Amino acid sequence: MRIEHQRLHARHRGHETMHAWMVLILITAVVVAQLILVEWKKRHYRSYQRVSLLGMWIIPVLVSLRNHWWRFIIIWAIFTILTCIVVSRGLQKPISGRTPRLVYKWFYLIYMISYGLGVLGYVVVMLTLLGVNLMFRAQPQTWLDCGLMCLFYGLYYGVLGRDIAEIITDKMAATVGYYTPTGIPVRQLEPNVCAVCGNKILVQNNSEAIVEKTYKLACEHIFHEFCIRGWCIVGKKQTCPYCKEKVDLKRMFCNPWEKPHVFYGNFLDFIRYLVAWQPLIIAGVQFINYMLGLE
């Protein structure tokens, strides 16, 4: 190993200027790409959203196929099949009254699993850095691999699930008729109807009735609590589904145990850049270095 290290230094002796150019190209590419992505997201959010989702879905599985990471490929295939089934139910017309809840339950389950895996991975990594693995006579590399794997799976499927949920939420709510991305809804909201799922808000006093919690926004519109939470957490919406008045998330998630979910959702939006766009930026930098003859 010492001889190989000396050969490496001999091969790259006198390349300091070349290496400095490579670092400068990398920094410039990252800054320019970030500016382009910010402007793209601001001006054409829908196309940015769909291209990001496609990159999130395709790039990791292509890398896994190249490196023969079969565990990820199997989990990805199971997630893709189940998600396609749920999404196909959400795109049906006319939409069933139970479909919005099915969609929200599925993506909320994905969100909670990703949240749990992310927390578990973080805890395992921190315990390894503190040396707790020595109490169990375990190698630190084993614990770190397990923790990083949990972190990756949690963050990746958390981002992917939220992006798919955001798109299907728009389509599904527009099909119900009480929501449109722009303009006036095609249906008028009745006082006893939830605009998210389109079902009546039934609160009856007999013992056989299903009494469900409701939530009233500042705009006085009432929804099923599960529906409006799914709309905000899973669908990443911060406006009323009917009148588009801004929702006060701090008021909605006043429980201290629920506030980390809001922070975690914002953190997942940042992870999208690392998974979908960072590999493309690095590949572009390597192509530029190759064209310029930099090693």
Phi and psi in degrees as GROMACS dihedral restraints (atoms count N, CA, C in turn):
[ dihedral_restraints ]
;  ai    aj    ak    al  type     phi  dphi    fc
    3     4     5     6     1   -66.2    20    10
    4     5     6     7     1   -39.6    20    10
    6     7     8     9     1   -66.2    20    10
    7     8     9    10     1   -42.4    20    10
    9    10    11    12     1   -62.7    20    10
   10    11    12    13     1   -37.4    20    10
   12    13    14    15     1   -65.1    20    10
   13    14    15    16     1   -41.1    20    10
   15    16    17    18     1   -65.5    20    10
   16    17    18    19     1   -39.2    20    10
   18    19    20    21     1   -63.8    20    10
   19    20    21    22     1   -37.5    20    10
   21    22    23    24     1   -62.0    20    10
   22    23    24    25     1   -44.4    20    10
   24    25    26    27     1   -65.0    20    10
   25    26    27    28     1   -38.5    20    10
   27    28    29    30     1   -66.4    20    10
   28    29    30    31     1   -38.2    20    10
   30    31    32    33     1   -68.1    20    10
   31    32    33    34     1   -32.2    20    10
   33    34    35    36     1  -103.7    20    10
   34    35    36    37     1    12.5    20    10
   36    37    38    39     1   -67.2    20    10
   37    38    39    40     1   132.4    20    10
   39    40    41    42     1    85.4    20    10
   40    41    42    43     1     5.8    20    10
   42    43    44    45     1   -97.9    20    10
   43    44    45    46     1    15.3    20    10
   45    46    47    48     1   -59.7    20    10
   46    47    48    49     1   -40.3    20    10
   48    49    50    51     1   -65.4    20    10
   49    50    51    52     1   -40.4    20    10
   51    52    53    54     1   -63.0    20    10
   52    53    54    55     1   -42.1    20    10
   54    55    56    57     1   -65.2    20    10
   55    56    57    58     1   -37.2    20    10
   57    58    59    60     1   -63.9    20    10
   58    59    60    61     1   -39.5    20    10
   60    61    62    63     1   -64.4    20    10
   61    62    63    64     1   -39.1    20    10
   63    64    65    66     1   -62.9    20    10
   64    65    66    67     1   -41.9    20    10
   66    67    68    69     1   -65.4    20    10
   67    68    69    70     1   -40.9    20    10
   69    70    71    72     1   -64.0    20    10
   70    71    72    73     1   -40.6    20    10
   72    73    74    75     1   -63.5    20    10
   73    74    75    76     1   -41.7    20    10
   75    76    77    78     1   -62.6    20    10
   76    77    78    79     1   -47.7    20    10
   78    79    80    81     1   -62.6    20    10
   79    80    81    82     1   -44.2    20    10
   81    82    83    84     1   -62.9    20    10
   82    83    84    85     1   -42.7    20    10
   84    85    86    87     1   -63.8    20    10
   85    86    87    88     1   -41.5    20    10
   87    88    89    90     1   -64.2    20    10
   88    89    90    91     1   -44.1    20    10
   90    91    92    93     1   -66.3    20    10
   91    92    93    94     1   -47.2    20    10
   93    94    95    96     1   -63.9    20    10
   94    95    96    97     1   -42.7    20    10
   96    97    98    99     1   -62.9    20    10
   97    98    99   100     1   -38.7    20    10
   99   100   101   102     1   -64.8    20    10
  100   101   102   103     1   -42.2    20    10
  102   103   104   105     1   -63.9    20    10
  103   104   105   106     1   -41.5    20    10
  105   106   107   108     1   -64.4    20    10
  106   107   108   109     1   -43.0    20    10
  108   109   110   111     1   -65.3    20    10
  109   110   111   112     1   -40.0    20    10
  111   112   113   114     1   -63.8    20    10
  112   113   114   115     1   -45.0    20    10
  114   115   116   117     1   -67.1    20    10
  115   116   117   118     1   -39.2    20    10
  117   118   119   120     1   -62.1    20    10
  118   119   120   121     1   -45.4    20    10
  120   121   122   123     1   -63.8    20    10
  121   122   123   124     1   -35.9    20    10
  123   124   125   126     1   -73.4    20    10
  124   125   126   127     1   -39.0    20    10
  126   127   128   129     1   -91.4    20    10
  127   128   129   130     1   -36.3    20    10
  129   130   131   132     1  -135.4    20    10
  130   131   132   133     1    71.4    20    10
  132   133   134   135     1   -63.8    20    10
  133   134   135   136     1   -38.4    20    10
  135   136   137   138     1   -64.9    20    10
  136   137   138   139     1   -46.1    20    10
  138   139   140   141     1   -67.0    20    10
  139   140   141   142     1   -38.2    20    10
  141   142   143   144     1   -60.5    20    10
  142   143   144   145     1   -42.3    20    10
  144   145   146   147     1   -62.7    20    10
  145   146   147   148     1   -44.6    20    10
  147   148   149   150     1   -72.8    20    10
  148   149   150   151     1   -39.0    20    10
  150   151   152   153     1   -67.1    20    10
  151   152   153   154     1   -39.8    20    10
  153   154   155   156     1   -62.6    20    10
  154   155   156   157     1   -42.5    20    10
  156   157   158   159     1   -63.2    20    10
  157   158   159   160     1   -42.6    20    10
  159   160   161   162     1   -62.6    20    10
  160   161   162   163     1   -42.4    20    10
  162   163   164   165     1   -64.8    20    10
  163   164   165   166     1   -41.0    20    10
  165   166   167   168     1   -62.1    20    10
  166   167   168   169     1   -36.2    20    10
  168   169   170   171     1   -80.3    20    10
  169   170   171   172     1   -37.1    20    10
  171   172   173   174     1   -95.3    20    10
  172   173   174   175     1   -44.5    20    10
  174   175   176   177     1   -59.3    20    10
  175   176   177   178     1   -48.6    20    10
  177   178   179   180     1   -61.2    20    10
  178   179   180   181     1   -37.1    20    10
  180   181   182   183     1   -72.8    20    10
  181   182   183   184     1   -31.9    20    10
  183   184   185   186     1   -66.0    20    10
  184   185   186   187     1   -42.5    20    10
  186   187   188   189     1   -63.2    20    10
  187   188   189   190     1   -39.1    20    10
  189   190   191   192     1   -67.1    20    10
  190   191   192   193     1   -39.7    20    10
  192   193   194   195     1   -63.3    20    10
  193   194   195   196     1   -39.0    20    10
  195   196   197   198     1   -66.6    20    10
  196   197   198   199     1   -36.1    20    10
  198   199   200   201     1   -99.2    20    10
  199   200   201   202     1     4.0    20    10
  201   202   203   204     1    60.4    20    10
  202   203   204   205     1    44.8    20    10
  204   205   206   207     1   -91.5    20    10
  205   206   207   208     1    82.3    20    10
  207   208   209   210     1   -69.9    20    10
  208   209   210   211     1   -31.3    20    10
  210   211   212   213     1   -61.2    20    10
  211   212   213   214     1   -45.6    20    10
  213   214   215   216     1   -64.1    20    10
  214   215   216   217     1   -40.6    20    10
  216   217   218   219     1   -62.9    20    10
  217   218   219   220     1   -41.3    20    10
  219   220   221   222     1   -66.0    20    10
  220   221   222   223     1   -46.0    20    10
  222   223   224   225     1   -64.1    20    10
  223   224   225   226     1   -40.6    20    10
  225   226   227   228     1   -62.1    20    10
  226   227   228   229     1   -41.6    20    10
  228   229   230   231     1   -65.7    20    10
  229   230   231   232     1   -42.5    20    10
  231   232   233   234     1   -63.0    20    10
  232   233   234   235     1   -45.6    20    10
  234   235   236   237     1   -61.2    20    10
  235   236   237   238     1   -42.7    20    10
  237   238   239   240     1   -64.3    20    10
  238   239   240   241     1   -44.8    20    10
  240   241   242   243     1   -63.5    20    10
  241   242   243   244     1   -49.0    20    10
  243   244   245   246     1   -64.8    20    10
  244   245   246   247     1   -40.2    20    10
  246   247   248   249     1   -66.8    20    10
  247   248   249   250     1   -39.0    20    10
  249   250   251   252     1   -63.5    20    10
  250   251   252   253     1   -36.7    20    10
  252   253   254   255     1   -64.7    20    10
  253   254   255   256     1   -46.1    20    10
  255   256   257   258     1   -64.9    20    10
  256   257   258   259     1   -43.8    20    10
  258   259   260   261     1   -63.7    20    10
  259   260   261   262     1   -39.5    20    10
  261   262   263   264     1   -62.4    20    10
  262   263   264   265     1   -35.6    20    10
  264   265   266   267     1   -65.2    20    10
  265   266   267   268     1   -39.1    20    10
  267   268   269   270     1   -71.2    20    10
  268   269   270   271     1   -21.7    20    10
  270   271   272   273     1   -93.9    20    10
  271   272   273   274     1    -2.6    20    10
  273   274   275   276     1   -67.6    20    10
  274   275   276   277     1   145.4    20    10
  276   277   278   279     1  -130.0    20    10
  277   278   279   280     1   128.7    20    10
  279   280   281   282     1   -71.4    20    10
  280   281   282   283     1   152.2    20    10
  282   283   284   285     1   -86.0    20    10
  283   284   285   286     1   139.5    20    10
  285   286   287   288     1   -73.6    20    10
  286   287   288   289     1   151.6    20    10
  288   289   290   291     1   -66.0    20    10
  289   290   291   292     1   -21.7    20    10
  291   292   293   294     1   -90.8    20    10
  292   293   294   295     1   -13.6    20    10
  294   295   296   297     1   -64.1    20    10
  295   296   297   298     1   -46.1    20    10
  297   298   299   300     1   -55.1    20    10
  298   299   300   301     1   -40.1    20    10
  300   301   302   303     1   -67.8    20    10
  301   302   303   304     1   -38.2    20    10
  303   304   305   306     1   -60.8    20    10
  304   305   306   307     1   -44.7    20    10
  306   307   308   309     1   -63.6    20    10
  307   308   309   310     1   -46.8    20    10
  309   310   311   312     1   -64.6    20    10
  310   311   312   313     1   -38.4    20    10
  312   313   314   315     1   -64.0    20    10
  313   314   315   316     1   -42.5    20    10
  315   316   317   318     1   -63.9    20    10
  316   317   318   319     1   -49.6    20    10
  318   319   320   321     1   -73.3    20    10
  319   320   321   322     1   -28.1    20    10
  321   322   323   324     1   -69.6    20    10
  322   323   324   325     1   -35.3    20    10
  324   325   326   327     1   -63.2    20    10
  325   326   327   328     1   -45.0    20    10
  327   328   329   330     1   -60.1    20    10
  328   329   330   331     1   -42.0    20    10
  330   331   332   333     1   -62.6    20    10
  331   332   333   334     1   -45.2    20    10
  333   334   335   336     1   -68.8    20    10
  334   335   336   337     1   -37.9    20    10
  336   337   338   339     1   -64.2    20    10
  337   338   339   340     1   -42.9    20    10
  339   340   341   342     1   -65.1    20    10
  340   341   342   343     1   -37.8    20    10
  342   343   344   345     1   -63.1    20    10
  343   344   345   346     1   -44.6    20    10
  345   346   347   348     1   -64.8    20    10
  346   347   348   349     1   -42.6    20    10
  348   349   350   351     1   -65.3    20    10
  349   350   351   352     1   -39.2    20    10
  351   352   353   354     1   -63.0    20    10
  352   353   354   355     1   -45.1    20    10
  354   355   356   357     1   -65.1    20    10
  355   356   357   358     1   -43.7    20    10
  357   358   359   360     1   -61.4    20    10
  358   359   360   361     1   -45.3    20    10
  360   361   362   363     1   -62.0    20    10
  361   362   363   364     1   -42.2    20    10
  363   364   365   366     1   -62.8    20    10
  364   365   366   367     1   -43.8    20    10
  366   367   368   369     1   -63.3    20    10
  367   368   369   370     1   -43.7    20    10
  369   370   371   372     1   -63.0    20    10
  370   371   372   373     1   -42.9    20    10
  372   373   374   375     1   -62.6    20    10
  373   374   375   376     1   -44.8    20    10
  375   376   377   378     1   -65.3    20    10
  376   377   378   379     1   -40.1    20    10
  378   379   380   381     1   -64.4    20    10
  379   380   381   382     1   -35.8    20    10
  381   382   383   384     1   -66.1    20    10
  382   383   384   385     1   -42.6    20    10
  384   385   386   387     1   -64.6    20    10
  385   386   387   388     1   -28.0    20    10
  387   388   389   390     1   -85.4    20    10
  388   389   390   391     1    -4.9    20    10
  390   391   392   393     1    84.2    20    10
  391   392   393   394     1    15.2    20    10
  393   394   395   396     1   -65.4    20    10
  394   395   396   397     1   -27.5    20    10
  396   397   398   399     1   -60.2    20    10
  397   398   399   400     1   -26.0    20    10
  399   400   401   402     1   -66.2    20    10
  400   401   402   403     1   -27.1    20    10
  402   403   404   405     1   -65.6    20    10
  403   404   405   406     1   -26.4    20    10
  405   406   407   408     1  -103.8    20    10
  406   407   408   409     1     9.6    20    10
  408   409   410   411     1    55.3    20    10
  409   410   411   412     1    41.7    20    10
  411   412   413   414     1  -110.3    20    10
  412   413   414   415     1   145.9    20    10
  414   415   416   417     1   -69.6    20    10
  415   416   417   418     1   139.3    20    10
  417   418   419   420     1   -61.9    20    10
  418   419   420   421     1   -32.6    20    10
  420   421   422   423     1   -63.5    20    10
  421   422   423   424     1   -36.3    20    10
  423   424   425   426     1   -64.6    20    10
  424   425   426   427     1   -45.6    20    10
  426   427   428   429     1   -66.4    20    10
  427   428   429   430     1   -41.1    20    10
  429   430   431   432     1   -64.2    20    10
  430   431   432   433     1   -41.9    20    10
  432   433   434   435     1   -60.9    20    10
  433   434   435   436     1   -42.7    20    10
  435   436   437   438     1   -65.2    20    10
  436   437   438   439     1   -44.6    20    10
  438   439   440   441     1   -64.7    20    10
  439   440   441   442     1   -44.1    20    10
  441   442   443   444     1   -68.0    20    10
  442   443   444   445     1   -34.3    20    10
  444   445   446   447     1   -65.4    20    10
  445   446   447   448     1   -43.3    20    10
  447   448   449   450     1   -62.7    20    10
  448   449   450   451     1   -41.3    20    10
  450   451   452   453     1   -61.2    20    10
  451   452   453   454     1   -45.3    20    10
  453   454   455   456     1   -63.6    20    10
  454   455   456   457     1   -49.6    20    10
  456   457   458   459     1   -61.9    20    10
  457   458   459   460     1   -42.2    20    10
  459   460   461   462     1   -63.3    20    10
  460   461   462   463     1   -47.7    20    10
  462   463   464   465     1   -71.1    20    10
  463   464   465   466     1   -40.1    20    10
  465   466   467   468     1   -64.7    20    10
  466   467   468   469     1   -52.4    20    10
  468   469   470   471     1   -73.7    20    10
  469   470   471   472     1   -23.3    20    10
  471   472   473   474     1   -65.3    20    10
  472   473   474   475     1   -46.8    20    10
  474   475   476   477     1   -65.7    20    10
  475   476   477   478     1   -46.2    20    10
  477   478   479   480     1   -62.7    20    10
  478   479   480   481     1   -43.6    20    10
  480   481   482   483     1   -64.0    20    10
  481   482   483   484     1   -41.2    20    10
  483   484   485   486     1   -67.7    20    10
  484   485   486   487     1   -37.8    20    10
  486   487   488   489     1   -67.1    20    10
  487   488   489   490     1   -43.1    20    10
  489   490   491   492     1   -64.6    20    10
  490   491   492   493     1   -41.9    20    10
  492   493   494   495     1   -62.8    20    10
  493   494   495   496     1   -36.6    20    10
  495   496   497   498     1   -63.5    20    10
  496   497   498   499     1   -41.0    20    10
  498   499   500   501     1   -70.8    20    10
  499   500   501   502     1   -46.9    20    10
  501   502   503   504     1   -69.4    20    10
  502   503   504   505     1   -28.5    20    10
  504   505   506   507     1   -63.2    20    10
  505   506   507   508     1   -44.3    20    10
  507   508   509   510     1   -60.1    20    10
  508   509   510   511     1   -48.7    20    10
  510   511   512   513     1   -62.9    20    10
  511   512   513   514     1   -44.0    20    10
  513   514   515   516     1   -68.0    20    10
  514   515   516   517     1   -44.8    20    10
  516   517   518   519     1   -65.8    20    10
  517   518   519   520     1   -36.4    20    10
  519   520   521   522     1   -66.7    20    10
  520   521   522   523     1   -34.0    20    10
  522   523   524   525     1   -67.7    20    10
  523   524   525   526     1   -39.2    20    10
  525   526   527   528     1   -60.3    20    10
  526   527   528   529     1   -37.4    20    10
  528   529   530   531     1   108.9    20    10
  529   530   531   532     1   -10.1    20    10
  531   532   533   534     1   -93.9    20    10
  532   533   534   535     1     3.2    20    10
  534   535   536   537     1  -139.7    20    10
  535   536   537   538     1   140.1    20    10
  537   538   539   540     1  -137.8    20    10
  538   539   540   541     1   142.5    20    10
  540   541   542   543     1   -57.1    20    10
  541   542   543   544     1   -36.5    20    10
  543   544   545   546     1  -139.3    20    10
  544   545   546   547     1   149.5    20    10
  546   547   548   549     1    89.4    20    10
  547   548   549   550     1  -163.8    20    10
  549   550   551   552     1   -97.7    20    10
  550   551   552   553     1   136.1    20    10
  552   553   554   555     1   -59.8    20    10
  553   554   555   556     1   151.3    20    10
  555   556   557   558     1   -78.2    20    10
  556   557   558   559     1   -16.4    20    10
  558   559   560   561     1  -120.6    20    10
  559   560   561   562     1   146.4    20    10
  561   562   563   564     1   -89.3    20    10
  562   563   564   565     1   132.6    20    10
  564   565   566   567     1   -77.9    20    10
  565   566   567   568     1   121.2    20    10
  567   568   569   570     1   -79.0    20    10
  568   569   570   571     1   156.6    20    10
  570   571   572   573     1   -61.5    20    10
  571   572   573   574     1   -29.7    20    10
  573   574   575   576     1  -107.4    20    10
  574   575   576   577     1    30.0    20    10
  576   577   578   579     1  -126.0    20    10
  577   578   579   580     1   137.9    20    10
  579   580   581   582     1   -84.8    20    10
  580   581   582   583     1   123.6    20    10
  582   583   584   585     1   -72.5    20    10
  583   584   585   586     1   -16.2    20    10
  585   586   587   588     1   -79.9    20    10
  586   587   588   589     1   -49.6    20    10
  588   589   590   591     1  -101.9    20    10
  589   590   591   592     1   -15.9    20    10
  591   592   593   594     1    81.0    20    10
  592   593   594   595     1     2.9    20    10
  594   595   596   597     1   -92.0    20    10
  595   596   597   598     1   159.3    20    10
  597   598   599   600     1   -73.3    20    10
  598   599   600   601     1   147.4    20    10
  600   601   602   603     1   -90.0    20    10
  601   602   603   604     1    94.2    20    10
  603   604   605   606     1   -95.5    20    10
  604   605   606   607     1   120.8    20    10
  606   607   608   609     1  -129.7    20    10
  607   608   609   610     1    97.6    20    10
  609   610   611   612     1  -112.8    20    10
  610   611   612   613     1   159.3    20    10
  612   613   614   615     1   -93.1    20    10
  613   614   615   616     1    -9.2    20    10
  615   616   617   618     1   -76.3    20    10
  616   617   618   619     1   159.8    20    10
  618   619   620   621     1   -72.2    20    10
  619   620   621   622     1   -19.2    20    10
  621   622   623   624     1   -89.4    20    10
  622   623   624   625     1   -10.9    20    10
  624   625   626   627     1   -76.7    20    10
  625   626   627   628     1   149.2    20    10
  627   628   629   630     1   -90.5    20    10
  628   629   630   631     1   109.2    20    10
  630   631   632   633     1   -92.2    20    10
  631   632   633   634     1   116.7    20    10
  633   634   635   636     1  -113.5    20    10
  634   635   636   637     1   143.5    20    10
  636   637   638   639     1   -67.2    20    10
  637   638   639   640     1   143.9    20    10
  639   640   641   642     1  -119.6    20    10
  640   641   642   643     1   164.2    20    10
  642   643   644   645     1  -139.4    20    10
  643   644   645   646     1   130.0    20    10
  645   646   647   648     1  -104.7    20    10
  646   647   648   649     1   126.1    20    10
  648   649   650   651     1   -80.3    20    10
  649   650   651   652     1   173.4    20    10
  651   652   653   654     1   -64.0    20    10
  652   653   654   655     1   -23.6    20    10
  654   655   656   657     1   -82.5    20    10
  655   656   657   658     1     4.2    20    10
  657   658   659   660     1    78.3    20    10
  658   659   660   661     1     3.8    20    10
  660   661   662   663     1   -82.1    20    10
  661   662   663   664     1   138.2    20    10
  663   664   665   666     1  -109.6    20    10
  664   665   666   667     1   139.3    20    10
  666   667   668   669     1  -137.4    20    10
  667   668   669   670     1   162.3    20    10
  669   670   671   672     1   -62.9    20    10
  670   671   672   673     1   136.4    20    10
  672   673   674   675     1   -59.5    20    10
  673   674   675   676     1   -40.3    20    10
  675   676   677   678     1   -64.0    20    10
  676   677   678   679     1   -39.2    20    10
  678   679   680   681     1   -67.0    20    10
  679   680   681   682     1   -46.5    20    10
  681   682   683   684     1   -71.5    20    10
  682   683   684   685     1   -31.3    20    10
  684   685   686   687     1   -69.8    20    10
  685   686   687   688     1   -39.6    20    10
  687   688   689   690     1   -63.9    20    10
  688   689   690   691     1   -37.9    20    10
  690   691   692   693     1   -60.6    20    10
  691   692   693   694     1   -41.4    20    10
  693   694   695   696     1   -84.9    20    10
  694   695   696   697     1   -45.0    20    10
  696   697   698   699     1   -80.2    20    10
  697   698   699   700     1   -53.6    20    10
  699   700   701   702     1   -77.3    20    10
  700   701   702   703     1   -46.7    20    10
  702   703   704   705     1   -83.3    20    10
  703   704   705   706     1    -3.9    20    10
  705   706   707   708     1    57.6    20    10
  706   707   708   709     1    37.9    20    10
  708   709   710   711     1  -102.9    20    10
  709   710   711   712     1   142.5    20    10
  711   712   713   714     1  -125.4    20    10
  712   713   714   715     1    25.4    20    10
  714   715   716   717     1  -132.8    20    10
  715   716   717   718     1   160.1    20    10
  717   718   719   720     1   -63.9    20    10
  718   719   720   721     1   134.0    20    10
  720   721   722   723     1   -61.0    20    10
  721   722   723   724     1   -20.2    20    10
  723   724   725   726     1  -104.1    20    10
  724   725   726   727     1   -54.7    20    10
  726   727   728   729     1  -100.4    20    10
  727   728   729   730     1    -7.1    20    10
  729   730   731   732     1    68.3    20    10
  730   731   732   733     1    19.8    20    10
  732   733   734   735     1   -73.0    20    10
  733   734   735   736     1   142.4    20    10
  735   736   737   738     1   -63.7    20    10
  736   737   738   739     1   137.7    20    10
  738   739   740   741     1   -93.2    20    10
  739   740   741   742     1   134.4    20    10
  741   742   743   744     1   -84.4    20    10
  742   743   744   745     1    98.2    20    10
  744   745   746   747     1   -67.1    20    10
  745   746   747   748     1   -30.6    20    10
  747   748   749   750     1   -65.2    20    10
  748   749   750   751     1   -35.7    20    10
  750   751   752   753     1   -73.7    20    10
  751   752   753   754     1   -37.0    20    10
  753   754   755   756     1   -69.8    20    10
  754   755   756   757     1   -42.1    20    10
  756   757   758   759     1  -106.6    20    10
  757   758   759   760     1    64.7    20    10
  759   760   761   762     1   -77.9    20    10
  760   761   762   763     1   -19.5    20    10
  762   763   764   765     1   -69.4    20    10
  763   764   765   766     1   127.1    20    10
  765   766   767   768     1   -57.6    20    10
  766   767   768   769     1   -28.5    20    10
  768   769   770   771     1   -73.9    20    10
  769   770   771   772     1   -16.8    20    10
  771   772   773   774     1   -94.8    20    10
  772   773   774   775     1   -18.9    20    10
  774   775   776   777     1   -63.4    20    10
  775   776   777   778     1   -35.7    20    10
  777   778   779   780     1   -58.2    20    10
  778   779   780   781     1   -27.6    20    10
  780   781   782   783     1   -63.9    20    10
  781   782   783   784     1   -38.6    20    10
  783   784   785   786     1   -65.8    20    10
  784   785   786   787     1   -44.9    20    10
  786   787   788   789     1   -63.0    20    10
  787   788   789   790     1   -42.1    20    10
  789   790   791   792     1   -63.6    20    10
  790   791   792   793     1   -38.8    20    10
  792   793   794   795     1   -62.1    20    10
  793   794   795   796     1   -41.1    20    10
  795   796   797   798     1   -66.9    20    10
  796   797   798   799     1   -36.5    20    10
  798   799   800   801     1   -65.1    20    10
  799   800   801   802     1   -36.5    20    10
  801   802   803   804     1   -63.1    20    10
  802   803   804   805     1   -33.8    20    10
  804   805   806   807     1   -62.8    20    10
  805   806   807   808     1   -33.6    20    10
  807   808   809   810     1   -71.7    20    10
  808   809   810   811     1   -35.9    20    10
  810   811   812   813     1   -64.0    20    10
  811   812   813   814     1   -29.6    20    10
  813   814   815   816     1   -54.3    20    10
  814   815   816   817     1   -40.0    20    10
  816   817   818   819     1   -63.1    20    10
  817   818   819   820     1   -40.3    20    10
  819   820   821   822     1   -70.0    20    10
  820   821   822   823     1   -35.9    20    10
  822   823   824   825     1   -85.6    20    10
  823   824   825   826     1   -44.6    20    10
  825   826   827   828     1   -86.2    20    10
  826   827   828   829     1   -41.6    20    10
  828   829   830   831     1  -103.3    20    10
  829   830   831   832     1   -32.0    20    10
  831   832   833   834     1   -59.4    20    10
  832   833   834   835     1   -43.7    20    10
  834   835   836   837     1   -60.6    20    10
  835   836   837   838     1   -37.2    20    10
  837   838   839   840     1   -67.8    20    10
  838   839   840   841     1   -37.7    20    10
  840   841   842   843     1   -65.8    20    10
  841   842   843   844     1   -43.7    20    10
  843   844   845   846     1   -64.7    20    10
  844   845   846   847     1   -40.9    20    10
  846   847   848   849     1   -62.5    20    10
  847   848   849   850     1   -39.7    20    10
  849   850   851   852     1   -63.9    20    10
  850   851   852   853     1   -39.6    20    10
  852   853   854   855     1   -65.0    20    10
  853   854   855   856     1   -42.4    20    10
  855   856   857   858     1   -63.4    20    10
  856   857   858   859     1   -37.3    20    10
  858   859   860   861     1   -64.8    20    10
  859   860   861   862     1   -41.9    20    10
  861   862   863   864     1   -63.3    20    10
  862   863   864   865     1   -43.2    20    10
  864   865   866   867     1   -61.9    20    10
  865   866   867   868     1   -39.3    20    10
  867   868   869   870     1   -65.5    20    10
  868   869   870   871     1   -42.5    20    10
  870   871   872   873     1   -66.0    20    10
  871   872   873   874     1   -33.0    20    10
  873   874   875   876     1   -88.1    20    10
  874   875   876   877     1    -2.8    20    10
  876   877   878   879     1    74.9    20    10
  877   878   879   880     1    25.9    20    10
  879   880   881   882     1   -90.0    20    10
  880   881   882   883     1   138.3    20    10
